[in-house]
């Protein structure tokens, strides 16, 4: 039986992990077994630059924290070496960095994750990593809107010309 002090420390770790899971927009659980210290250092630097928190965690503690945060389904992948990456700012940052790294390092594996309040599979995390950045999506959306408005303006101008009316002034 662990001492009272050790038990309190573990309870605090679970509480901190639960808080981190609740605060994150998304998270990815990975198996880091077989990567070198140098590779791990490079990975951690990339994650830090992307605003992602990354830590090696004990499976039992993460399992309890996942239950507390409503991600109990994560417990099915908690075996072996486990690390958790979370991000409170960008939903896709952790998935992008970790999936890119996993493609280059066959020992590094994505186990599962959570996104929009739901536990998702490794395949879903990989698909999310392929979504373009927010700025690109906004540019695509605005480009589509601009094309629609320009098409409407040309159509109205053509109708006005057919009727022999003066065309409206271009803005």
Secondary structure by P-SEA (a helix, b strand, c coil): cccaaaaaaaaaaaaaaaaaaaaccbbbbbbcccccaaaaaaaaaaaaaabbbbbbbbaaaaaaaaaaacccccccccccbbbbbbbcccccaaaaaaaaaaaacccccccccccccccccaaaaaaaaacccaaaaaaaaaaaaaaaaaaaaaaaaaaaaaacccccccc
